[in-house]
Amino acid sequence: MIGQILDALAGRVSAADVVTKTDDTLTLAISAEGETRVAGGRSRASHLRVLRGGRAGCAVTRDDDVAELAGHAMLAAASGEELELFLPAPSPLAEVSTATPQAAAAETAVLDGLARALLDRVVRNNRRVEVWSERSSGSVRVANSRGVLAGYDVTLAGAGAVVESIGAGWAPPCRVHLSGAALPTLFDIEGLAAEVNRRLDAPLVELSRALPASPLVCLAPRALATFLRPLRAALLGREAWLGRSPLRGRRGEQVFDEKLSLTDDPLVPGRPGSRPIDDEGVPSRRLPLVERGRLLAFATDLSVGVRANAPSTGHGWRLPSVAPRVGFTNLLMGPGSADRQGLLAGVSSLILIEELDWGAGPNPLGGAIALRAPWAYLVEAGEVRGRLDGVVLTGNVFDALTRIAAVGSDSTWIGSHCLPSMVVEGLGVGVGET
């Protein structure tokens, strides 16, 4: 179909690019009452962009009506934004694993086995547990009017749980998950279960004395993924090059603590964001963003690049019913040398935060935060004393990233992020707040 779309536009537009994505998803969930539910779905979407008369227009279809798709895109271009876009020519692509046959072929019995393996490891009399497992299998095909024609298969498989304490020792819901191109292994399931048990087994404690105004805070990988949201926004697309990003115009400067290194890497094998080519036909490549605190690059697509006079970094994405956008693939933070226990043992007292809730709030570009930490722990002399209730983390993310005390060696994949634990100074911690 992708070739038919471009053929239908020959001689009618100055340029065009299109991406077609298919997906076949199967999900199995086991409720707290033991009921098993299975759901499946299939989808296909084609996202077309045309350039006509110096203006761009986009359209999306989920069926095979090529003429309708082309007509809608040309109609959109009649009143679209002015854009002098130069599409990429064909070029060699790196090899990267984006799918596994085992995940693509996984049926209900396999998913049921994964979900029950996780359930068996976290279920207890004083817990309410829901588990799920899922696999999706699909393809991505990219083409443009300059001769690009490429594609790759994609699988994504995962498992997760929501675990709640009941009765004495109440705790908020503990949500964990993992995902990748391959089916989770038993080792992966054991790791998820260990995280749940570590979080829930710590008793609830009350502080016997007031915390320092700005105690040391250790952000575990799941918490760090949320904490870095302002930084991700500041490194992306139009805001980074032309907009309100606080990092705009600072490439090459020492912006953060030298312990911070950040890279976007679409060529990591088998991760959720892995791909050999982006949705605009630009070959994928590894992009160092921050190296030892020095700002090196911003993520860019074709349209932002032409306005900023910068080449695309291969970070164009097309999603159904959404305009083309810039987005990361696999975001990796450089690890340190100390394991989790080493980070905790190195200080007399700190607050360990396993998870943060972003919630509603101001635009993340400002960096100011006031985030609930439903899973926070008091650590003294290297030992976790217990869980703290009502913790709120305040401060500014960009400021905190200039005061990193330590980075752990415990890099963990959280979706398409690979992050270690990180100890930072200068954040406010309120306890007993709502």
C-alpha positions in Angstrom: 0.0 0.0 0.0 2.8 2.4 0.8 4.0 2.4 -2.9 0.4 3.0 -4.1 0.1 6.1 -1.9 3.2 7.7 -3.5 2.1 6.7 -7.0 -1.2 8.4 -6.4 0.6 11.7 -5.7 3.1 11.6 -8.6 3.1 14.9 -10.5 0.6 16.4 -8.0 2.9 17.5 -5.2 6.5 18.6 -5.0 7.4 16.0 -2.3 5.8 13.5 0.0 6.7 11.0 2.7 4.6 8.3 4.3 4.8 5.8 7.1 2.5 2.8 7.6 2.4 1.0 10.9 0.6 -2.3 11.8 0.0 -3.8 15.2 -1.5 -7.0 16.6 -1.8 -7.0 20.3 -2.8 -9.7 22.8 -3.2 -8.9 26.5 -4.0 -11.2 29.4 -4.9 -9.9 32.9 -5.6 -11.7 36.1 -7.8 -9.8 38.6 -7.4 -9.7 42.4 -10.4 -12.1 42.5 -8.6 -14.6 40.2 -10.6 -13.8 37.0 -8.6 -14.1 33.8 -9.4 -11.7 31.0 -8.0 -11.9 27.5 -8.3 -9.1 24.9 -6.9 -8.7 21.5 -6.8 -6.0 18.8 -5.4 -5.2 15.4 -4.7 -1.8 13.9 -3.1 -0.3 10.8 -2.5 3.4 10.2 -0.8 5.3 7.4 0.4 8.8 8.0 1.1 10.9 4.9 2.7 14.3 4.6 2.8 16.2 1.3 4.5 19.5 0.2 2.5 21.5 -2.4 3.0 25.1 -3.3 5.5 25.6 -0.5 3.1 24.4 2.2 2.8 21.1 4.1 -0.3 19.1 4.8 -0.8 15.8 6.7 -3.5 13.2 6.8 -4.0 9.8 8.5 -6.0 6.8 7.4 -6.7 3.4 9.0 -8.1 1.7 5.9 -7.0 1.1 2.3 -8.5 4.2 0.7 -5.4 5.6 -1.0 -7.3 8.2 -3.0 -9.0 9.6 0.1 -5.8 9.8 2.1 -4.0 11.6 -0.8 -6.9 14.0 -1.2 -7.1 14.9 2.5 -3.3 15.6 2.6 -3.5 17.9 -0.4 -6.5 19.7 1.1 -4.6 20.2 4.3 -1.6 21.6 2.4 -3.8 24.3 0.8 -3.9 26.0 4.2 -0.9 24.4 5.8 2.2 26.0 7.2 4.8 27.3 4.9 7.7 24.8 4.9 10.8 24.4 2.7 11.5 20.7 3.6 14.2 18.6 2.1 13.5 14.9 2.4 16.3 12.4 2.8 17.7 10.3 0.0 18.2 6.5 0.4 21.2 5.5 2.5 22.5 2.5 4.3 20.8 1.6 7.6 22.4 0.1 10.7 21.3 -3.4 11.7 19.4 -3.4 15.0 17.2 -6.1 16.6 13.6 -4.8 16.9 11.6 -8.1 17.0 11.8 -11.7 18.2 9.9 -14.6 16.7 9.0 -15.9 20.2 7.3 -12.7 21.1 5.5 -12.5 17.8 4.2 -16.0 18.1 3.2 -15.9 21.8 -0.4 -16.9 22.4 -2.6 -16.9 25.5 -0.9 -19.9 27.2 2.5 -18.2 27.1 1.1 -14.9 28.5 -0.8 -16.8 31.1 2.4 -18.5 32.3 4.2 -15.2 32.6 1.4 -13.5 34.5 1.0 -16.4 36.9 4.8 -16.6 37.5 4.7 -13.0 38.7 1.5 -13.6 40.7 2.9 -16.6 42.5 5.9 -14.5 43.6 4.1 -11.5 45.0 0.8 -12.8 46.3 0.3 -12.9 50.1 -2.6 -13.0 52.5 -2.4 -9.3 53.2 -2.2 -8.2 49.6 -4.5 -7.5 46.8 -2.8 -8.3 43.5 -3.6 -7.8 39.9 -1.1 -8.9 37.2 -1.0 -8.7 33.4 1.1 -9.7 30.5 1.1 -8.5 26.9 2.7 -8.9 23.5 2.3 -6.9 20.3 3.6 -7.7 16.9 3.7 -5.4 13.9 5.6 -3.6 11.2 6.8 -0.2 10.2 7.2 0.8 6.6 8.7 4.2 5.6 8.9 5.7 2.1 9.3 9.1 0.4 9.3 10.6 -3.1 13.1 10.7 -3.2 13.3 6.9 -3.3 13.5 5.9 0.4 11.7 2.6 0.9 12.5 0.8 4.1 10.8 -1.2 6.8 11.3 -3.4 9.9 9.3 -5.7 12.1 8.5 -4.8 15.7 7.6 -6.8 18.8 7.0 -5.6 22.3 6.3 -7.9 25.2 5.9 -7.1 28.9 4.5 -8.0 32.3 3.4 -6.0 35.3 1.5 -5.9 38.5 -0.5 -3.6 40.8 -0.1 -4.7 44.4 -2.0 -3.2 47.3 -1.6 -3.9 51.1 -4.8 -4.6 52.9 -5.4 -4.4 56.7 -2.7 -3.2 59.0 0.3 -1.5 57.5 -1.6 0.2 54.7 0.5 1.3 51.7 -0.4 3.0 48.4 -0.7 0.8 45.3 2.7 -0.5 44.1 2.9 -0.5 40.3 5.7 -2.2 38.5 6.2 -3.3 34.9 8.9 -4.2 32.3 8.9 -4.4 28.5 11.2 -5.2 25.6 11.2 -6.8 22.2 11.6 -10.3 23.7 9.4 -12.1 26.1 10.3 -11.5 29.8 12.5 -14.2 31.3 12.1 -15.8 34.7 15.0 -13.7 35.8 13.1 -10.6 34.8 10.0 -11.8 36.7 12.1 -12.5 39.8 13.4 -8.9 39.6 9.9 -7.4 39.4 8.8 -9.5 42.4 11.9 -8.6 44.4 11.1 -4.9 43.8 7.5 -5.3 45.0 8.6 -7.2 48.1 11.3 -4.7 48.9 8.9 -1.8 48.8 6.1 -3.5 50.7 8.1 -5.3 53.4 9.5 -2.1 54.9 7.3 -0.9 57.8 5.7 2.5 58.0 7.7 4.7 60.4 7.3 8.2 61.9 10.1 10.7 62.1 11.5 11.2 65.6 13.1 14.4 64.6 12.8 17.0 61.9 14.6 16.4 58.6 17.2 18.9 57.5 15.9 21.6 55.2 17.5 19.9 52.2 18.4 16.3 53.0 20.2 14.1 50.6 17.7 12.4 48.3 18.4 9.1 46.4 16.2 8.7 43.4 15.7 5.1 42.3 15.4 4.4 38.6 11.6 4.6 38.4 11.6 7.8 40.4 14.4 9.2 38.3 12.5 8.5 35.0 9.7 10.9 36.3 12.2 13.4 37.8 14.0 13.9 34.4 10.8 14.9 32.6 11.7 18.6 32.5 15.2 17.7 31.1 13.7 15.6 28.4 11.3 18.4 27.4 14.2 20.9 27.4 16.2 18.7 25.0 13.5 18.2 22.4 12.6 19.8 19.1 11.2 23.3 18.6 11.4 24.3 22.3 15.1 23.3 22.4 16.1 25.2 19.3 13.6 28.0 19.0 11.4 28.1 22.0 11.4 28.4 25.8 13.9 25.7 26.7 16.2 26.9 29.5 19.0 25.1 27.6 18.4 27.0 24.3 21.7 28.5 23.0 23.8 26.7 25.5 25.3 23.8 23.4 28.9 23.2 24.3 28.6 24.7 27.8 29.1 22.9 31.1 25.4 23.0 32.2 25.2 20.1 34.7 27.3 18.2 37.2 30.0 16.2 35.6 28.4 13.0 36.9 25.6 13.4 34.4 25.9 11.8 30.9 22.8 11.2 28.8 22.5 9.5 25.4 19.6 8.7 23.1 20.3 5.4 21.3 17.9 3.8 18.8 20.4 1.1 18.0 20.3 -0.7 21.4 19.1 -4.2 20.5 15.6 -5.2 21.5 14.4 -2.2 23.5 11.0 -0.4 23.0 12.5 2.6 21.1 14.9 0.7 18.9 14.7 1.2 15.1 17.0 1.5 12.1 15.2 4.5 10.6 12.9 7.2 11.9 9.4 7.9 10.7 10.7 10.5 8.2 13.2 8.3 6.5 16.3 9.5 8.4 18.7 6.7 9.3 18.9 6.1 13.1 22.1 6.9 15.0 23.3 7.2 18.5 23.0 10.8 19.8 25.1 11.9 22.9 23.0 14.7 24.5 25.0 15.5 27.6 28.6 14.3 28.3 30.0 14.7 31.8 27.7 17.7 32.3 28.4 19.4 29.0 25.5 20.0 26.7 26.2 18.5 23.3 23.0 18.2 21.3 19.2 18.5 21.0 16.9 15.9 19.4 15.5 17.2 16.0 13.3 16.2 13.2 13.2 17.5 9.6 10.8 20.4 10.1 12.4 21.7 13.2 15.8 21.2 11.6 15.0 23.4 8.6 13.8 26.2 10.8 16.9 25.9 13.1 19.3 25.4 10.3 20.3 22.1 11.8 20.2 18.5 10.4 17.7 16.1 11.6 19.0 13.8 14.3 16.6 11.0 13.3 14.0 11.7 16.0 10.9 12.1 13.9 7.8 10.2 15.0 4.4 9.7 13.4 1.5 8.6 15.6 -2.2 8.1 14.5 -4.3 11.3 14.9 -1.2 13.3 16.0 0.8 15.8 14.0 4.5 14.8 13.3 6.5 15.3 16.4 10.0 15.0 17.8 10.6 12.3 20.4 13.3 10.2 22.0 13.9 6.6 21.3 15.9 4.8 24.1 17.2 7.3 26.6 20.3 6.1 28.6 22.0 7.7 31.5 25.7 6.8 32.2 26.1 4.7 35.4 28.4 5.3 38.3 30.5 2.8 40.2 28.5 2.2 43.4 25.7 -0.3 43.7 22.5 0.6 45.5 23.8 -0.5 48.9 27.0 1.4 48.3 25.0 4.6 47.6 23.0 4.2 50.8 26.0 3.2 53.0 28.0 6.3 52.0 25.9 8.8 54.0 24.5 8.9 57.6 21.0 9.8 56.5 19.0 10.3 53.4 15.6 9.9 51.8 15.2 7.0 49.3 12.5 7.6 46.7 11.3 4.6 44.6 8.6 6.4 42.7 7.2 9.9 41.9 3.8 11.0 40.8 4.0 13.8 38.2 0.3 14.7 38.3 -1.1 18.1 37.1 1.3 21.0 37.4 3.2 23.7 35.6 4.9 23.3 32.2 7.9 21.0 32.8 10.2 23.3 30.9 10.5 25.6 33.9 12.0 22.7 36.0 10.0 23.6 39.2 8.5 20.6 40.9 6.3 19.7 43.8 5.8 15.9 43.4 4.2 13.4 45.6 6.5 10.5 46.5 4.1 7.6 47.4 7.1 5.3 47.9 9.7 7.1 50.0 11.9 5.6 52.7 14.1 6.9 55.6 17.6 5.5 55.4 20.0 5.9 58.4 23.5 4.5 58.6 23.0 2.7 55.4 19.9 0.8 56.5 16.3 1.3 55.4 14.4 2.1 58.6 11.0 2.2 57.0 8.6 3.9 54.7 7.5 7.5 55.1 3.9 8.6 54.4 2.9 11.9 52.7 6.3 12.8 51.3 6.4 15.7 48.7 9.6 16.5 46.8 10.1 20.2 45.9 12.7 22.2 44.1 14.0 22.7 40.6 15.2 19.8 38.5 17.8 21.8 36.5 19.3 23.2 39.7 19.4 19.7 41.3 21.2 18.3 38.3 24.1 20.7 39.0 24.4 19.1 42.5 24.6 15.4 42.0 26.3 13.7 44.9 26.6 10.2 43.4 25.3 8.0 40.6 24.7 4.3 41.1 25.8 1.3 39.0 22.3 -0.2 39.1 21.1 0.8 35.6 17.6 -0.5 35.1 15.4 -0.5 32.0 12.1 1.4 32.7 10.3 1.1 29.4 12.6 2.9 26.9 14.7 4.5 29.6 17.8 2.9 31.1 18.6 4.7 34.3 20.6 4.2 37.5 19.9 5.5 41.0 21.1 9.0 41.6 21.8 10.9 44.8 21.1 14.7 44.7 21.4 17.7 47.0 19.3 20.8 47.3 15.8 19.4 47.1 13.1 20.0 49.7 11.4 17.1 51.3 8.1 17.6 53.1 6.7 14.8 55.2 3.1 14.3 56.2 1.8 16.5 53.4 -1.2 15.8 51.2 
